[in-house]
């Protein structure tokens, strides 16, 4: 798409057309923005909310059509969780959750297929 050519293209409050339909923003989290990175090869969606980070990770590791990708990092600490998912076409989704006091910040990174 033409928007993907602009690396700094930011969309506030919504996901771009290239975003996979199966990856929704979890109820209870608010999408702040999404943006293209890496010359348009990756889309990052940022959301946040007052929610247990383990519950967020559980939601994203149980998305239809996606499974855990153990080639990527899996990290869990008190205030940080990271994991990776892959779908049947080999598309990758990275999930990073930071916890600050009671708010959880979610960053989803979707690599656009070549």
ABEGO torsion letter per residue (X at the ends): XAAAABAABBBBGBBBAABBAABBBBBGBBBABBBBBGGGABBBBBBBEBBBAAAAAAAAAABBGBBBBAABBBBBBAABBBBBBBBAAGBBBBBBBBBBEABBBBBBBBBBBX
